[in-house]
Amino acid sequence: MQPSAKAAYWKANLRLLTICLVIWFIVSYVCGILLVNELNQIKIGGYPLGFWFAQQGSIYTFVILIFVYAARMNKLDRQFDVHED
């Protein structure tokens, strides 16, 4: 792999990682802690939405992000021809 291709691959990897971490931060910290009082005004299944984000939403989001990251990295690996056979 050429040095420019390595740099592009690493840049794409860091971009994907940053996006995933920002989404996780927003869901777990912002929605689960900072906006909890505002979100608690909304009820889902009888439970306040802020409580749901703090207890379950961030966990579900994290698990979904793991699968999204793995799928996107597989696509990125194929794009840069560094995939496993």
PDB file as gemmi writes it, atoms N, CA and C in Angstrom:
CRYST1    1.000    1.000    1.000  90.00  90.00  90.00 P 1                      
ATOM      1  N   MET A   1       0.846  -1.175   0.000  1.00  0.00           N  
ATOM      2  CA  MET A   1       0.000   0.000   0.000  1.00  0.00           C  
ATOM      3  C   MET A   1       0.893   1.241   0.000  1.00  0.00           C  
ATOM      4  N   GLN A   2       0.553   2.187  -0.842  1.00  0.00           N  
ATOM      5  CA  GLN A   2       1.303   3.430  -0.961  1.00  0.00           C  
ATOM      6  C   GLN A   2       1.117   4.285   0.299  1.00  0.00           C  
ATOM      7  N   PRO A   3       2.123   5.107   0.634  1.00  0.00           N  
ATOM      8  CA  PRO A   3       1.981   5.973   1.819  1.00  0.00           C  
ATOM      9  C   PRO A   3       0.749   6.890   1.756  1.00  0.00           C  
ATOM     10  N   SER A   4       0.406   7.382   0.571  1.00  0.00           N  
ATOM     11  CA  SER A   4      -0.777   8.245   0.469  1.00  0.00           C  
ATOM     12  C   SER A   4      -2.056   7.440   0.725  1.00  0.00           C  
ATOM     13  N   ALA A   5      -2.081   6.186   0.283  1.00  0.00           N  
ATOM     14  CA  ALA A   5      -3.240   5.324   0.528  1.00  0.00           C  
ATOM     15  C   ALA A   5      -3.339   4.976   2.010  1.00  0.00           C  
ATOM     16  N   LYS A   6      -2.192   4.761   2.653  1.00  0.00           N  
ATOM     17  CA  LYS A   6      -2.194   4.484   4.096  1.00  0.00           C  
ATOM     18  C   LYS A   6      -2.746   5.675   4.867  1.00  0.00           C  
ATOM     19  N   ALA A   7      -2.323   6.863   4.463  1.00  0.00           N  
ATOM     20  CA  ALA A   7      -2.797   8.069   5.136  1.00  0.00           C  
ATOM     21  C   ALA A   7      -4.303   8.249   4.921  1.00  0.00           C  
ATOM     22  N   ALA A   8      -4.791   7.987   3.716  1.00  0.00           N  
ATOM     23  CA  ALA A   8      -6.218   8.106   3.431  1.00  0.00           C  
ATOM     24  C   ALA A   8      -7.026   7.068   4.211  1.00  0.00           C  
ATOM     25  N   TYR A   9      -6.505   5.854   4.301  1.00  0.00           N  
ATOM     26  CA  TYR A   9      -7.166   4.795   5.063  1.00  0.00           C  
ATOM     27  C   TYR A   9      -7.258   5.188   6.540  1.00  0.00           C  
ATOM     28  N   TRP A  10      -6.152   5.683   7.084  1.00  0.00           N  
ATOM     29  CA  TRP A  10      -6.127   6.058   8.498  1.00  0.00           C  
ATOM     30  C   TRP A  10      -7.062   7.239   8.749  1.00  0.00           C  
ATOM     31  N   LYS A  11      -7.100   8.202   7.833  1.00  0.00           N  
ATOM     32  CA  LYS A  11      -7.980   9.349   7.976  1.00  0.00           C  
ATOM     33  C   LYS A  11      -9.446   8.912   7.954  1.00  0.00           C  
ATOM     34  N   ALA A  12      -9.796   7.995   7.062  1.00  0.00           N  
ATOM     35  CA  ALA A  12     -11.165   7.483   6.993  1.00  0.00           C  
ATOM     36  C   ALA A  12     -11.517   6.708   8.256  1.00  0.00           C  
ATOM     37  N   ASN A  13     -10.562   5.945   8.773  1.00  0.00           N  
ATOM     38  CA  ASN A  13     -10.764   5.188  10.002  1.00  0.00           C  
ATOM     39  C   ASN A  13     -11.018   6.135  11.169  1.00  0.00           C  
ATOM     40  N   LEU A  14     -10.209   7.167  11.300  1.00  0.00           N  
ATOM     41  CA  LEU A  14     -10.377   8.121  12.392  1.00  0.00           C  
ATOM     42  C   LEU A  14     -11.684   8.903  12.269  1.00  0.00           C  
ATOM     43  N   ARG A  15     -12.078   9.200  11.048  1.00  0.00           N  
ATOM     44  CA  ARG A  15     -13.343   9.904  10.834  1.00  0.00           C  
ATOM     45  C   ARG A  15     -14.516   9.039  11.304  1.00  0.00           C  
ATOM     46  N   LEU A  16     -14.514   7.773  10.924  1.00  0.00           N  
ATOM     47  CA  LEU A  16     -15.565   6.854  11.348  1.00  0.00           C  
ATOM     48  C   LEU A  16     -15.590   6.710  12.866  1.00  0.00           C  
ATOM     49  N   LEU A  17     -14.427   6.550  13.460  1.00  0.00           N  
ATOM     50  CA  LEU A  17     -14.330   6.412  14.908  1.00  0.00           C  
ATOM     51  C   LEU A  17     -14.837   7.660  15.616  1.00  0.00           C  
ATOM     52  N   THR A  18     -14.487   8.826  15.103  1.00  0.00           N  
ATOM     53  CA  THR A  18     -14.938  10.081  15.700  1.00  0.00           C  
ATOM     54  C   THR A  18     -16.456  10.213  15.627  1.00  0.00           C  
ATOM     55  N   ILE A  19     -17.036   9.858  14.494  1.00  0.00           N  
ATOM     56  CA  ILE A  19     -18.489   9.926  14.350  1.00  0.00           C  
ATOM     57  C   ILE A  19     -19.176   8.999  15.351  1.00  0.00           C  
ATOM     58  N   CYS A  20     -18.665   7.785  15.472  1.00  0.00           N  
ATOM     59  CA  CYS A  20     -19.250   6.828  16.424  1.00  0.00           C  
ATOM     60  C   CYS A  20     -19.145   7.332  17.860  1.00  0.00           C  
ATOM     61  N   LEU A  21     -17.995   7.881  18.226  1.00  0.00           N  
ATOM     62  CA  LEU A  21     -17.815   8.379  19.591  1.00  0.00           C  
ATOM     63  C   LEU A  21     -18.684   9.600  19.873  1.00  0.00           C  
ATOM     64  N   VAL A  22     -18.867  10.463  18.893  1.00  0.00           N  
ATOM     65  CA  VAL A  22     -19.730  11.633  19.081  1.00  0.00           C  
ATOM     66  C   VAL A  22     -21.178  11.198  19.282  1.00  0.00           C  
ATOM     67  N   ILE A  23     -21.634  10.247  18.489  1.00  0.00           N  
ATOM     68  CA  ILE A  23     -23.000   9.736  18.653  1.00  0.00           C  
ATOM     69  C   ILE A  23     -23.170   9.117  20.036  1.00  0.00           C  
ATOM     70  N   TRP A  24     -22.203   8.313  20.441  1.00  0.00           N  
ATOM     71  CA  TRP A  24     -22.279   7.670  21.758  1.00  0.00           C  
ATOM     72  C   TRP A  24     -22.276   8.715  22.869  1.00  0.00           C  
ATOM     73  N   PHE A  25     -21.441   9.754  22.750  1.00  0.00           N  
ATOM     74  CA  PHE A  25     -21.383  10.813  23.747  1.00  0.00           C  
ATOM     75  C   PHE A  25     -22.715  11.544  23.844  1.00  0.00           C  
ATOM     76  N   ILE A  26     -23.288  11.873  22.704  1.00  0.00           N  
ATOM     77  CA  ILE A  26     -24.561  12.602  22.705  1.00  0.00           C  
ATOM     78  C   ILE A  26     -25.655  11.786  23.378  1.00  0.00           C  
ATOM     79  N   VAL A  27     -25.731  10.506  23.023  1.00  0.00           N  
ATOM     80  CA  VAL A  27     -26.791   9.663  23.593  1.00  0.00           C  
ATOM     81  C   VAL A  27     -26.554   9.398  25.076  1.00  0.00           C  
ATOM     82  N   SER A  28     -25.326   9.055  25.456  1.00  0.00           N  
ATOM     83  CA  SER A  28     -25.088   8.666  26.845  1.00  0.00           C  
ATOM     84  C   SER A  28     -24.937   9.850  27.784  1.00  0.00           C  
ATOM     85  N   TYR A  29     -24.209  10.881  27.387  1.00  0.00           N  
ATOM     86  CA  TYR A  29     -23.949  11.995  28.299  1.00  0.00           C  
ATOM     87  C   TYR A  29     -24.991  13.098  28.159  1.00  0.00           C  
ATOM     88  N   VAL A  30     -25.206  13.565  26.939  1.00  0.00           N  
ATOM     89  CA  VAL A  30     -26.124  14.689  26.744  1.00  0.00           C  
ATOM     90  C   VAL A  30     -27.562  14.276  27.039  1.00  0.00           C  
ATOM     91  N   CYS A  31     -28.029  13.202  26.397  1.00  0.00           N  
ATOM     92  CA  CYS A  31     -29.419  12.774  26.610  1.00  0.00           C  
ATOM     93  C   CYS A  31     -29.618  12.111  27.965  1.00  0.00           C  
ATOM     94  N   GLY A  32     -28.622  11.379  28.439  1.00  0.00           N  
ATOM     95  CA  GLY A  32     -28.766  10.624  29.687  1.00  0.00           C  
ATOM     96  C   GLY A  32     -28.493  11.432  30.940  1.00  0.00           C  
ATOM     97  N   ILE A  33     -27.775  12.573  30.815  1.00  0.00           N  
ATOM     98  CA  ILE A  33     -27.427  13.348  32.005  1.00  0.00           C  
ATOM     99  C   ILE A  33     -27.866  14.806  31.876  1.00  0.00           C  
ATOM    100  N   LEU A  34     -27.400  15.486  30.830  1.00  0.00           N  
ATOM    101  CA  LEU A  34     -27.644  16.922  30.724  1.00  0.00           C  
ATOM    102  C   LEU A  34     -29.097  17.268  30.403  1.00  0.00           C  
ATOM    103  N   LEU A  35     -29.727  16.511  29.546  1.00  0.00           N  
ATOM    104  CA  LEU A  35     -31.101  16.809  29.133  1.00  0.00           C  
ATOM    105  C   LEU A  35     -32.133  15.916  29.805  1.00  0.00           C  
ATOM    106  N   VAL A  36     -31.754  15.277  30.892  1.00  0.00           N  
ATOM    107  CA  VAL A  36     -32.642  14.296  31.506  1.00  0.00           C  
ATOM    108  C   VAL A  36     -33.956  14.927  31.973  1.00  0.00           C  
ATOM    109  N   ASN A  37     -33.912  16.116  32.534  1.00  0.00           N  
ATOM    110  CA  ASN A  37     -35.157  16.734  33.018  1.00  0.00           C  
ATOM    111  C   ASN A  37     -36.105  17.075  31.876  1.00  0.00           C  
ATOM    112  N   GLU A  38     -35.564  17.577  30.774  1.00  0.00           N  
ATOM    113  CA  GLU A  38     -36.406  17.899  29.626  1.00  0.00           C  
ATOM    114  C   GLU A  38     -36.974  16.624  28.995  1.00  0.00           C  
ATOM    115  N   LEU A  39     -36.137  15.590  28.888  1.00  0.00           N  
ATOM    116  CA  LEU A  39     -36.589  14.333  28.293  1.00  0.00           C  
ATOM    117  C   LEU A  39     -37.573  13.590  29.187  1.00  0.00           C  
ATOM    118  N   ASN A  40     -37.519  13.817  30.492  1.00  0.00           N  
ATOM    119  CA  ASN A  40     -38.436  13.145  31.409  1.00  0.00           C  
ATOM    120  C   ASN A  40     -39.878  13.612  31.232  1.00  0.00           C  
ATOM    121  N   GLN A  41     -40.087  14.705  30.520  1.00  0.00           N  
ATOM    122  CA  GLN A  41     -41.447  15.177  30.238  1.00  0.00           C  
ATOM    123  C   GLN A  41     -42.144  14.256  29.232  1.00  0.00           C  
ATOM    124  N   ILE A  42     -41.368  13.481  28.487  1.00  0.00           N  
ATOM    125  CA  ILE A  42     -41.906  12.556  27.486  1.00  0.00           C  
ATOM    126  C   ILE A  42     -41.913  11.156  28.095  1.00  0.00           C  
ATOM    127  N   LYS A  43     -43.012  10.462  27.957  1.00  0.00           N  
ATOM    128  CA  LYS A  43     -43.137   9.106  28.511  1.00  0.00           C  
ATOM    129  C   LYS A  43     -43.153   8.079  27.381  1.00  0.00           C  
ATOM    130  N   ILE A  44     -42.437   6.980  27.578  1.00  0.00           N  
ATOM    131  CA  ILE A  44     -42.458   5.843  26.652  1.00  0.00           C  
ATOM    132  C   ILE A  44     -42.731   4.599  27.482  1.00  0.00           C  
ATOM    133  N   GLY A  45     -43.827   3.953  27.217  1.00  0.00           N  
ATOM    134  CA  GLY A  45     -44.194   2.754  27.977  1.00  0.00           C  
ATOM    135  C   GLY A  45     -44.366   3.033  29.459  1.00  0.00           C  
ATOM    136  N   GLY A  46     -44.738   4.250  29.804  1.00  0.00           N  
ATOM    137  CA  GLY A  46     -44.939   4.612  31.199  1.00  0.00           C  
ATOM    138  C   GLY A  46     -43.681   5.077  31.903  1.00  0.00           C  
ATOM    139  N   TYR A  47     -42.544   5.021  31.240  1.00  0.00           N  
ATOM    140  CA  TYR A  47     -41.292   5.454  31.838  1.00  0.00           C  
ATOM    141  C   TYR A  47     -40.827   6.758  31.210  1.00  0.00           C  
ATOM    142  N   PRO A  48     -40.237   7.644  32.005  1.00  0.00           N  
ATOM    143  CA  PRO A  48     -39.721   8.891  31.449  1.00  0.00           C  
ATOM    144  C   PRO A  48     -38.598   8.621  30.447  1.00  0.00           C  
ATOM    145  N   LEU A  49     -38.590   9.387  29.351  1.00  0.00           N  
ATOM    146  CA  LEU A  49     -37.601   9.181  28.296  1.00  0.00           C  
ATOM    147  C   LEU A  49     -36.176   9.404  28.803  1.00  0.00           C  
ATOM    148  N   GLY A  50     -35.964  10.373  29.700  1.00  0.00           N  
ATOM    149  CA  GLY A  50     -34.635  10.613  30.260  1.00  0.00           C  
ATOM    150  C   GLY A  50     -34.126   9.405  31.030  1.00  0.00           C  
ATOM    151  N   PHE A  51     -35.001   8.776  31.788  1.00  0.00           N  
ATOM    152  CA  PHE A  51     -34.640   7.552  32.509  1.00  0.00           C  
ATOM    153  C   PHE A  51     -34.271   6.448  31.532  1.00  0.00           C  
ATOM    154  N   TRP A  52     -35.053   6.335  30.445  1.00  0.00           N  
ATOM    155  CA  TRP A  52     -34.781   5.301  29.448  1.00  0.00           C  
ATOM    156  C   TRP A  52     -33.407   5.504  28.828  1.00  0.00           C  
ATOM    157  N   PHE A  53     -33.075   6.759  28.429  1.00  0.00           N  
ATOM    158  CA  PHE A  53     -31.769   7.034  27.845  1.00  0.00           C  
ATOM    159  C   PHE A  53     -30.653   6.715  28.827  1.00  0.00           C  
ATOM    160  N   ALA A  54     -30.829   7.089  30.084  1.00  0.00           N  
ATOM    161  CA  ALA A  54     -29.779   6.862  31.073  1.00  0.00           C  
ATOM    162  C   ALA A  54     -29.587   5.379  31.370  1.00  0.00           C  
ATOM    163  N   GLN A  55     -30.658   4.604  31.380  1.00  0.00           N  
ATOM    164  CA  GLN A  55     -30.559   3.207  31.777  1.00  0.00           C  
ATOM    165  C   GLN A  55     -30.378   2.241  30.616  1.00  0.00           C  
ATOM    166  N   GLN A  56     -31.046   2.470  29.501  1.00  0.00           N  
ATOM    167  CA  GLN A  56     -31.022   1.493  28.425  1.00  0.00           C  
ATOM    168  C   GLN A  56     -30.617   2.065  27.080  1.00  0.00           C  
ATOM    169  N   GLY A  57     -31.001   3.272  26.806  1.00  0.00           N  
ATOM    170  CA  GLY A  57     -30.756   3.856  25.497  1.00  0.00           C  
ATOM    171  C   GLY A  57     -29.300   3.931  25.121  1.00  0.00           C  
ATOM    172  N   SER A  58     -28.458   4.314  26.079  1.00  0.00           N  
ATOM    173  CA  SER A  58     -27.029   4.407  25.771  1.00  0.00           C  
ATOM    174  C   SER A  58     -26.419   3.024  25.537  1.00  0.00           C  
ATOM    175  N   ILE A  59     -26.913   2.029  26.222  1.00  0.00           N  
ATOM    176  CA  ILE A  59     -26.411   0.667  26.027  1.00  0.00           C  
ATOM    177  C   ILE A  59     -26.824   0.149  24.650  1.00  0.00           C  
ATOM    178  N   TYR A  60     -28.097   0.330  24.296  1.00  0.00           N  
ATOM    179  CA  TYR A  60     -28.561  -0.094  22.969  1.00  0.00           C  
ATOM    180  C   TYR A  60     -27.800   0.626  21.872  1.00  0.00           C  
ATOM    181  N   THR A  61     -27.612   1.922  22.055  1.00  0.00           N  
ATOM    182  CA  THR A  61     -26.879   2.700  21.061  1.00  0.00           C  
ATOM    183  C   THR A  61     -25.457   2.192  20.920  1.00  0.00           C  
ATOM    184  N   PHE A  62     -24.805   1.884  22.027  1.00  0.00           N  
ATOM    185  CA  PHE A  62     -23.438   1.386  21.987  1.00  0.00           C  
ATOM    186  C   PHE A  62     -23.359   0.058  21.234  1.00  0.00           C  
ATOM    187  N   VAL A  63     -24.279  -0.837  21.479  1.00  0.00           N  
ATOM    188  CA  VAL A  63     -24.281  -2.132  20.792  1.00  0.00           C  
ATOM    189  C   VAL A  63     -24.529  -1.940  19.292  1.00  0.00           C  
ATOM    190  N   ILE A  64     -25.455  -1.069  18.942  1.00  0.00           N  
ATOM    191  CA  ILE A  64     -25.712  -0.785  17.526  1.00  0.00           C  
ATOM    192  C   ILE A  64     -24.472  -0.189  16.877  1.00  0.00           C  
ATOM    193  N   LEU A  65     -23.799   0.727  17.581  1.00  0.00           N  
ATOM    194  CA  LEU A  65     -22.585   1.343  17.049  1.00  0.00           C  
ATOM    195  C   LEU A  65     -21.470   0.326  16.816  1.00  0.00           C  
ATOM    196  N   ILE A  66     -21.403  -0.707  17.633  1.00  0.00           N  
ATOM    197  CA  ILE A  66     -20.396  -1.761  17.434  1.00  0.00           C  
ATOM    198  C   ILE A  66     -20.630  -2.439  16.087  1.00  0.00           C  
ATOM    199  N   PHE A  67     -21.883  -2.788  15.801  1.00  0.00           N  
ATOM    200  CA  PHE A  67     -22.193  -3.455  14.537  1.00  0.00           C  
ATOM    201  C   PHE A  67     -21.994  -2.519  13.344  1.00  0.00           C  
ATOM    202  N   VAL A  68     -22.390  -1.265  13.500  1.00  0.00           N  
ATOM    203  CA  VAL A  68     -22.202  -0.287  12.425  1.00  0.00           C  
ATOM    204  C   VAL A  68     -20.722  -0.087  12.156  1.00  0.00           C  
ATOM    205  N   TYR A  69     -19.925   0.038  13.217  1.00  0.00           N  
ATOM    206  CA  TYR A  69     -18.481   0.224  13.059  1.00  0.00           C  
ATOM    207  C   TYR A  69     -17.850  -0.981  12.351  1.00  0.00           C  
ATOM    208  N   ALA A  70     -18.239  -2.172  12.754  1.00  0.00           N  
ATOM    209  CA  ALA A  70     -17.674  -3.377  12.127  1.00  0.00           C  
ATOM    210  C   ALA A  70     -18.043  -3.444  10.642  1.00  0.00           C  
ATOM    211  N   ALA A  71     -19.289  -3.149  10.315  1.00  0.00           N  
ATOM    212  CA  ALA A  71     -19.716  -3.183   8.914  1.00  0.00           C  
ATOM    213  C   ALA A  71     -19.000  -2.118   8.090  1.00  0.00           C  
ATOM    214  N   ARG A  72     -18.920  -0.912   8.623  1.00  0.00           N  
ATOM    215  CA  ARG A  72     -18.248   0.174   7.904  1.00  0.00           C  
ATOM    216  C   ARG A  72     -16.749  -0.087   7.758  1.00  0.00           C  
ATOM    217  N   MET A  73     -16.122  -0.685   8.761  1.00  0.00           N  
ATOM    218  CA  MET A  73     -14.689  -1.002   8.658  1.00  0.00           C  
ATOM    219  C   MET A  73     -14.458  -2.098   7.628  1.00  0.00           C  
ATOM    220  N   ASN A  74     -15.351  -3.069   7.547  1.00  0.00           N  
ATOM    221  CA  ASN A  74     -15.229  -4.092   6.505  1.00  0.00           C  
ATOM    222  C   ASN A  74     -15.316  -3.464   5.122  1.00  0.00           C  
ATOM    223  N   LYS A  75     -16.250  -2.527   4.956  1.00  0.00           N  
ATOM    224  CA  LYS A  75     -16.382  -1.829   3.684  1.00  0.00           C  
ATOM    225  C   LYS A  75     -15.126  -0.994   3.394  1.00  0.00           C  
ATOM    226  N   LEU A  76     -14.610  -0.327   4.400  1.00  0.00           N  
ATOM    227  CA  LEU A  76     -13.400   0.478   4.251  1.00  0.00           C  
ATOM    228  C   LEU A  76     -12.195  -0.392   3.915  1.00  0.00           C  
ATOM    229  N   ASP A  77     -12.100  -1.543   4.567  1.00  0.00           N  
ATOM    230  CA  ASP A  77     -11.000  -2.478   4.280  1.00  0.00           C  
ATOM    231  C   ASP A  77     -11.043  -2.960   2.837  1.00  0.00           C  
ATOM    232  N   ARG A  78     -12.242  -3.272   2.347  1.00  0.00           N  
ATOM    233  CA  ARG A  78     -12.365  -3.697   0.952  1.00  0.00           C  
ATOM    234  C   ARG A  78     -12.030  -2.557  -0.006  1.00  0.00           C  
ATOM    235  N   GLN A  79     -12.445  -1.362   0.348  1.00  0.00           N  
ATOM    236  CA  GLN A  79     -12.179  -0.198  -0.495  1.00  0.00           C  
ATOM    237  C   GLN A  79     -10.674   0.043  -0.651  1.00  0.00           C  
ATOM    238  N   PHE A  80      -9.900  -0.154   0.425  1.00  0.00           N  
ATOM    239  CA  PHE A  80      -8.467   0.072   0.387  1.00  0.00           C  
ATOM    240  C   PHE A  80      -7.678  -1.231   0.162  1.00  0.00           C  
ATOM    241  N   ASP A  81      -8.394  -2.310  -0.109  1.00  0.00           N  
ATOM    242  CA  ASP A  81      -7.787  -3.613  -0.403  1.00  0.00           C  
ATOM    243  C   ASP A  81      -6.878  -4.105   0.718  1.00  0.00           C  
ATOM    244  N   VAL A  82      -7.357  -3.986   1.946  1.00  0.00           N  
ATOM    245  CA  VAL A  82      -6.616  -4.520   3.086  1.00  0.00           C  
ATOM    246  C   VAL A  82      -7.492  -5.524   3.869  1.00  0.00           C  
ATOM    247  N   HIS A  83      -8.531  -6.019   3.199  1.00  0.00           N  
ATOM    248  CA  HIS A  83      -9.454  -6.943   3.837  1.00  0.00           C  
ATOM    249  C   HIS A  83      -8.827  -8.337   3.976  1.00  0.00           C  
ATOM    250  N   GLU A  84      -9.406  -9.092   4.897  1.00  0.00           N  
ATOM    251  CA  GLU A  84      -8.975 -10.466   5.095  1.00  0.00           C  
ATOM    252  C   GLU A  84      -9.747 -11.373   4.155  1.00  0.00           C  
ATOM    253  N   ASP A  85      -9.100 -12.385   3.671  1.00  0.00           N  
ATOM    254  CA  ASP A  85      -9.768 -13.328   2.766  1.00  0.00           C  
ATOM    255  C   ASP A  85     -10.393 -14.460   3.511  1.00  0.00           C  
TER     256      ASP A  85                                                      
END                                                                             
